[in-house]
Amino acid sequence: MTDAVFVTGLALHAYHGVMQHEAKVGQTFNLDLVLDIDLAAASRSDKLAHTVGYDQVVEVASQAFCARRYRLVEAAAGAVAQAILDRFPQVLRVRVTVHKPHAPIAATFAGVGVTIVRDRQGRG
């Protein structure tokens, strides 16, 4: 499968992290989403019914990511992946990358985060 719908750089403020101050102040995370989906019908029909709407993808991901506090971004990413698979049956596989630009690390870094991949069989 080489077809995909994607959203990159989705900025969401949440309270994830193991440090106590992360739970109080929170921070902005950036999410990249890649949804593997067969777009052959959509490319022929030019109809939204044959694909997934970006607005719906953003809504589902935002709700899943911000619904509760996670200690690990791995868990938050997993919740987003599962929510997307639950909401959009035509999505075959989803890749969720969570960037944590303000991770409490005593170092200078360009970025840290996680990427998870989930499919309908629960595999990465």
N, CA, C and O of each residue as an XYZ file, in Angstrom:
496
protein
N       0.855     -1.182      0.000
C       0.000      0.000      0.000
C       0.888      1.227      0.000
O       1.736      1.383      0.878
N       0.702      2.089     -0.966
C       1.495      3.312     -1.007
C       0.646      4.568     -0.871
O       1.188      5.672     -0.824
N      -0.678      4.422     -0.805
C      -1.547      5.579     -0.644
C      -1.607      5.972      0.827
O      -1.560      5.119      1.713
N      -1.710      7.266      1.071
C      -1.778      7.736      2.451
C      -2.418      9.115      2.522
O      -2.317      9.922      1.599
N      -3.068      9.352      3.627
C      -3.527     10.678      4.022
C      -2.643     11.067      5.198
O      -2.393     10.249      6.083
N      -2.161     12.327      5.215
C      -1.279     12.706      6.311
C      -1.596     14.091      6.856
O      -2.146     14.949      6.166
N      -1.231     14.275      8.110
C      -1.287     15.567      8.795
C       0.054     15.700      9.501
O       0.449     14.807     10.252
N       0.752     16.796      9.272
C       2.039     16.989      9.941
C       2.017     18.281     10.753
O       1.373     19.265     10.390
N       2.741     18.234     11.858
C       2.898     19.426     12.679
C       1.646     19.844     13.435
O       1.464     21.030     13.712
N       0.782     18.898     13.772
C      -0.414     19.219     14.555
C       0.022     19.596     15.973
O       0.508     18.746     16.718
N      -0.147     20.845     16.340
C       0.298     21.347     17.647
C      -0.834     21.217     18.656
O      -1.921     21.762     18.464
N      -0.561     20.481     19.741
C      -1.552     20.252     20.787
C      -0.926     20.503     22.154
O       0.158     19.999     22.446
N      -1.600     21.271     22.979
C      -1.127     21.506     24.343
C      -1.701     20.414     25.238
O      -2.910     20.185     25.262
N      -0.823     19.748     25.967
C      -1.257     18.659     26.852
C      -0.326     18.605     28.056
O       0.633     19.370     28.154
N      -0.630     17.681     28.976
C       0.047     17.621     30.268
C       0.764     16.290     30.475
O       0.816     15.779     31.594
N       1.309     15.736     29.412
C       1.967     14.446     29.475
C       3.399     14.594     29.980
O       4.068     15.597     29.732
N       3.847     13.561     30.698
C       5.228     13.538     31.164
C       5.323     12.960     32.558
O       4.333     12.896     33.288
N       6.511     12.544     32.917
C       6.721     11.933     34.227
C       7.046     12.966     35.308
O       6.918     12.672     36.496
N       7.457     14.149     34.917
C       7.824     15.181     35.881
C       6.561     15.886     36.384
O       5.605     16.092     35.637
N       6.585     16.249     37.669
C       5.412     16.871     38.278
C       5.047     18.207     37.618
O       3.869     18.520     37.450
N       6.061     18.986     37.250
C       5.761     20.287     36.639
C       5.124     20.125     35.255
O       4.408     21.019     34.803
N       5.372     19.008     34.581
C       4.736     18.772     33.285
C       3.225     18.597     33.447
O       2.448     18.966     32.567
N       2.829     18.038     34.571
C       1.403     17.846     34.851
C       0.714     19.161     35.176
O      -0.484     19.311     34.933
N       1.455     20.110     35.719
C       0.865     21.400     36.108
C       0.856     22.401     34.966
O      -0.164     23.040     34.705
N       1.975     22.539     34.290
C       2.119     23.574     33.272
C       1.758     23.051     31.885
O       1.167     23.764     31.074
N       2.115     21.814     31.630
C       1.899     21.254     30.306
C       2.878     21.817     29.296
O       3.764     22.599     29.641
N       2.715     21.416     28.059
C       3.556     21.917     26.979
C       2.895     21.597     25.650
O       1.945     20.817     25.580
N       3.407     22.205     24.616
C       2.884     21.951     23.281
C       3.674     20.823     22.642
O       4.900     20.873     22.550
N       2.957     19.822     22.208
C       3.521     18.689     21.476
C       3.155     18.862     20.004
O       2.177     19.532     19.673
N       3.941     18.259     19.137
C       3.629     18.271     17.705
C       3.463     16.842     17.230
O       4.302     15.981     17.494
N       2.376     16.603     16.532
C       2.068     15.256     16.042
C       2.124     15.217     14.528
O       1.683     16.142     13.846
N       2.670     14.133     14.021
C       2.621     13.809     12.597
C       1.846     12.509     12.465
O       2.125     11.536     13.166
N       0.882     12.496     11.572
C       0.014     11.338     11.368
C       0.076     10.919      9.914
O      -0.037     11.751      9.014
N       0.255      9.628      9.686
C       0.208      9.077      8.327
C      -0.762      7.903      8.369
O      -0.543      6.928      9.088
N      -1.828      8.006      7.595
C      -2.868      6.988      7.555
C      -2.798      6.258      6.223
O      -3.074      6.851      5.180
N      -2.435      4.991      6.242
C      -2.416      4.192      5.019
C      -3.848      3.814      4.669
O      -4.563      3.216      5.473
N      -4.249      4.171      3.461
C      -5.616      3.964      3.013
C      -5.604      3.826      1.492
O      -4.813      4.483      0.815
N      -6.451      3.002      0.969
C      -6.563      2.846     -0.480
C      -7.333      4.045     -1.030
O      -8.526      4.198     -0.769
N      -6.651      4.882     -1.782
C      -7.255      6.096     -2.329
C      -7.656      5.960     -3.795
O      -7.933      6.962     -4.455
N      -7.689      4.744     -4.307
C      -8.045      4.544     -5.719
C      -9.447      5.062     -6.017
O      -9.637      5.779     -7.000
N     -10.419      4.720     -5.201
C     -11.793      5.166     -5.445
C     -11.902      6.685     -5.347
O     -12.570      7.310     -6.171
N     -11.253      7.282     -4.351
C     -11.303      8.736     -4.183
C     -10.653      9.454     -5.360
O     -11.127     10.505     -5.792
N      -9.577      8.890     -5.871
C      -8.895      9.537     -6.992
C      -9.723      9.480     -8.275
O      -9.578     10.327     -9.157
N     -10.585      8.479     -8.368
C     -11.476      8.379     -9.544
C     -12.761      9.184     -9.360
O     -13.228      9.833    -10.297
N     -13.329      9.143     -8.166
C     -14.656      9.732     -7.947
C     -14.633     11.212     -7.577
O     -15.596     11.936     -7.834
N     -13.527     11.661     -6.970
C     -13.434     13.030     -6.483
C     -14.469     13.301     -5.391
O     -14.982     14.413     -5.268
N     -14.773     12.251     -4.589
C     -15.775     12.366     -3.532
C     -15.141     12.103     -2.165
O     -14.377     11.155     -1.982
N     -15.486     12.974     -1.211
C     -14.977     12.845      0.150
C     -15.388     11.522      0.791
O     -14.688     11.016      1.669
N     -16.490     10.972      0.370
C     -16.983      9.707      0.932
C     -16.009      8.555      0.706
O     -16.097      7.536      1.391
N     -15.083      8.697     -0.239
C     -14.146      7.630     -0.556
C     -12.769      7.814      0.083
O     -11.801      7.155     -0.295
N     -12.702      8.716      1.052
C     -11.440      8.945      1.754
C     -11.766      9.315      3.196
O     -12.883      9.071      3.652
N     -10.825      9.892      3.916
C     -11.076     10.417      5.256
C     -10.798     11.917      5.222
O      -9.852     12.370      4.578
N     -11.621     12.670      5.913
C     -11.441     14.120      5.951
C     -10.354     14.521      6.927
O     -10.288     13.997      8.039
N      -9.504     15.446      6.518
C      -8.433     15.913      7.398
C      -9.001     16.464      8.698
O      -8.446     16.234      9.772
N     -10.113     17.194      8.598
C     -10.704     17.786      9.798
C     -11.138     16.718     10.799
O     -10.986     16.892     12.008
N     -11.676     15.621     10.290
C     -12.084     14.530     11.177
C     -10.876     13.839     11.797
O     -10.903     13.469     12.971
N      -9.827     13.668     11.019
C      -8.591     13.061     11.533
C      -8.024     13.920     12.656
O      -7.639     13.401     13.704
N      -7.971     15.228     12.441
C      -7.451     16.147     13.454
C      -8.321     16.109     14.714
O      -7.798     16.105     15.828
N      -9.632     16.082     14.542
C     -10.533     16.037     15.695
C     -10.340     14.768     16.518
O     -10.243     14.831     17.744
N     -10.284     13.631     15.857
C     -10.114     12.350     16.552
C      -8.758     12.301     17.255
O      -8.676     11.892     18.413
N      -7.705     12.712     16.570
C      -6.365     12.689     17.167
C      -6.279     13.648     18.349
O      -5.703     13.306     19.382
N      -6.835     14.825     18.209
C      -6.791     15.822     19.280
C      -7.524     15.333     20.524
O      -7.022     15.456     21.641
N      -8.700     14.785     20.323
C      -9.472     14.282     21.461
C      -8.735     13.148     22.167
O      -8.668     13.121     23.396
N      -8.191     12.223     21.407
C      -7.482     11.087     22.009
C      -6.225     11.545     22.743
O      -5.915     11.035     23.820
N      -5.508     12.492     22.176
C      -4.244     12.941     22.765
C      -4.457     13.771     24.027
O      -3.664     13.697     24.965
N      -5.522     14.554     24.047
C      -5.748     15.499     25.144
C      -6.784     15.026     26.160
O      -7.022     15.722     27.148
N      -7.398     13.883     25.953
C      -8.484     13.422     26.817
C      -8.038     13.159     28.247
O      -8.816     13.336     29.184
N      -6.809     12.743     28.417
C      -6.293     12.456     29.760
C      -4.795     12.703     29.783
O      -4.178     12.934     28.743
N      -4.220     12.654     30.962
C      -2.783     12.838     31.117
C      -2.092     11.483     31.031
O      -2.487     10.524     31.695
N      -1.062     11.422     30.209
C      -0.228     10.224     30.106
C       1.150     10.550     30.652
O       1.670     11.643     30.432
N       1.729      9.614     31.354
C       3.108      9.784     31.811
C       4.078      9.624     30.637
O       5.095     10.314     30.571
N       3.766      8.730     29.731
C       4.649      8.446     28.597
C       4.010      8.894     27.288
O       2.819      8.677     27.061
N       4.809      9.521     26.431
C       4.280      9.889     25.112
C       4.007      8.637     24.282
O       3.220      8.680     23.336
N       4.652      7.526     24.630
C       4.357      6.267     23.953
C       2.883      5.890     24.142
O       2.220      5.451     23.203
N       2.386      6.067     25.362
C       0.982      5.758     25.652
C       0.049      6.733     24.951
O      -0.992      6.331     24.432
N       0.408      7.996     24.931
C      -0.415      9.003     24.246
C      -0.472      8.713     22.746
O      -1.535      8.815     22.135
N       0.658      8.355     22.158
C       0.692      8.011     20.736
C      -0.150      6.773     20.456
O      -0.859      6.709     19.451
N      -0.069      5.794     21.348
C      -0.874      4.587     21.199
C      -2.362      4.879     21.250
O      -3.139      4.280     20.506
N      -2.767      5.793     22.118
C      -4.181      6.174     22.208
C      -4.652      6.836     20.918
O      -5.769      6.592     20.461
N      -3.810      7.662     20.341
C      -4.153      8.322     19.073
C      -4.292      7.281     17.965
O      -5.262      7.302     17.206
N      -3.331      6.380     17.875
C      -3.375      5.345     16.836
C      -4.637      4.505     16.951
O      -5.305      4.239     15.952
N      -4.963      4.088     18.170
C      -6.149      3.252     18.362
C      -7.428      4.010     18.032
O      -8.347      3.450     17.435
N      -7.490      5.274     18.416
C      -8.678      6.083     18.129
C      -8.885      6.244     16.624
O     -10.016      6.197     16.141
N      -7.798      6.432     15.890
C      -7.907      6.567     14.432
C      -8.377      5.267     13.807
O      -9.259      5.274     12.948
N      -7.799      4.152     14.229
C      -8.236      2.859     13.688
C      -9.695      2.568     14.047
O     -10.432      2.005     13.238
N     -10.111      2.947     15.252
C     -11.499      2.724     15.667
C     -12.478      3.573     14.866
O     -13.554      3.100     14.499
N     -12.116      4.810     14.596
C     -13.034      5.751     13.947
C     -13.098      5.587     12.429
O     -14.143      5.825     11.823
N     -11.988      5.181     11.817
C     -11.921      5.121     10.359
C     -11.630      3.693      9.906
O     -10.464      3.313      9.794
N     -12.659      2.899      9.644
C     -12.445      1.498      9.276
C     -11.686      1.313      7.965
O     -11.122      0.244      7.728
N     -11.663      2.322      7.121
C     -10.953      2.209      5.848
C      -9.436      2.410      5.987
O      -8.687      2.145      5.047
N      -8.992      2.873      7.144
C      -7.557      3.042      7.393
C      -6.966      1.678      7.722
O      -7.418      1.001      8.645
N      -5.966      1.286      6.970
C      -5.342     -0.023      7.134
C      -4.216     -0.014      8.162
O      -3.991     -0.997      8.869
N      -3.517      1.113      8.229
C      -2.379      1.242      9.130
C      -2.198      2.720      9.449
O      -2.480      3.579      8.614
N      -1.731      3.013     10.646
C      -1.492      4.402     11.025
C      -0.119      4.525     11.662
O       0.318      3.656     12.417
N       0.546      5.617     11.341
C       1.853      5.942     11.910
C       1.693      7.258     12.661
O       1.294      8.266     12.078
N       2.001      7.249     13.942
C       1.866      8.428     14.791
C       3.245      8.787     15.338
O       3.894      7.972     15.995
N       3.680      9.999     15.063
C       4.928     10.508     15.632
C       4.577     11.650     16.573
O       3.873     12.586     16.194
N       5.069     11.566     17.794
C       4.883     12.628     18.780
C       6.237     13.268     19.029
O       7.182     12.607     19.461
N       6.319     14.552     18.754
C       7.522     15.337     19.024
C       7.314     16.075     20.346
O       6.285     16.718     20.552
N       8.290     15.977     21.228
C       8.226     16.658     22.523
C       9.343     17.692     22.562
O      10.425     17.420     23.082
N       9.084     18.878     22.013
C      10.164     19.854     21.838
C      10.719     20.448     23.124
O      11.811     21.017     23.126
N       9.976     20.318     24.217
C      10.442     20.898     25.481
C      10.631     19.818     26.545
O      10.312     20.020     27.717
N      11.147     18.690     26.125
C      11.413     17.606     27.074
C      12.405     18.076     28.129
O      13.365     18.775     27.806
N      12.183     17.697     29.398
C      13.074     18.139     30.476
C      14.392     17.363     30.487
O      14.623     16.493     31.327
N      15.233     17.706     29.537
C      16.535     17.050     29.385
C      17.612     18.131     29.507
O      17.503     19.188     28.886
N      18.624     17.874     30.286
C      19.719     18.830     30.462
C      20.687     18.712     29.288
O      21.833     18.288     29.440
N      20.199     19.093     28.132
C      21.011     19.028     26.922
C      20.375     19.900     25.851
O      19.192     20.231     25.921
N      21.165     20.260     24.873
C      20.637     20.958     23.708
C      20.328     19.912     22.656
O      21.186     19.097     22.318
N      19.111     19.927     22.135
C      18.713     18.927     21.158
C      17.739     19.532     20.160
O      17.041     20.500     20.459
N      17.704     18.955     18.990
C      16.786     19.421     17.944
C      15.394     18.831     18.131
O      14.404     19.459     17.757
N      15.306     17.637     18.702
C      14.000     17.042     18.909
C      14.105     15.685     19.565
O      15.089     14.965     19.398
N      13.064     15.348     20.319
C      12.916     14.009     20.883
C      11.454     13.616     20.722
O      10.582     14.468     20.554
N      11.209     12.338     20.775
C       9.833     11.871     20.672
C       9.783     10.403     20.332
O      10.772      9.681     20.454
N       8.616      9.977     19.905
C       8.418      8.575     19.555
C       7.604      8.477     18.264
O       6.856      9.385     17.899
N       7.777      7.358     17.601
C       6.941      7.004     16.456
C       6.428      5.599     16.700
O       7.197      4.691     17.016
N       5.116      5.423     16.551
C       4.535      4.093     16.618
C       3.746      3.837     15.339
O       3.233      4.759     14.706
N       3.666      2.576     14.983
C       2.901      2.151     13.812
C       1.965      1.046     14.278
O       2.389      0.083     14.917
N       0.690      1.198     13.951
C      -0.305      0.192     14.296
C      -1.147     -0.131     13.075
O      -1.454      0.741     12.262
N      -1.514     -1.403     12.960
C      -2.404     -1.803     11.870
C      -3.627     -2.501     12.468
O      -3.773     -2.576     13.688
N      -4.469     -2.992     11.631
C      -5.718     -3.599     12.085
C      -5.512     -4.866     12.913
O      -6.401     -5.250     13.673
N      -4.366     -5.517     12.783
C      -4.064     -6.703     13.561
C      -3.339     -6.373     14.856
O      -2.929     -7.275     15.586
N      -3.173     -5.059     15.152
C      -2.514     -4.633     16.374
C      -1.007     -4.722     16.314
O      -0.335     -4.612     17.340
N      -0.473     -4.919     15.132
C       0.983     -5.012     14.977
C       1.548     -3.676     14.547
O       0.849     -2.816     14.010
N       2.831     -3.533     14.800
C       3.541     -2.348     14.350
C       4.074     -2.537     12.971
O       4.705     -1.634     12.424
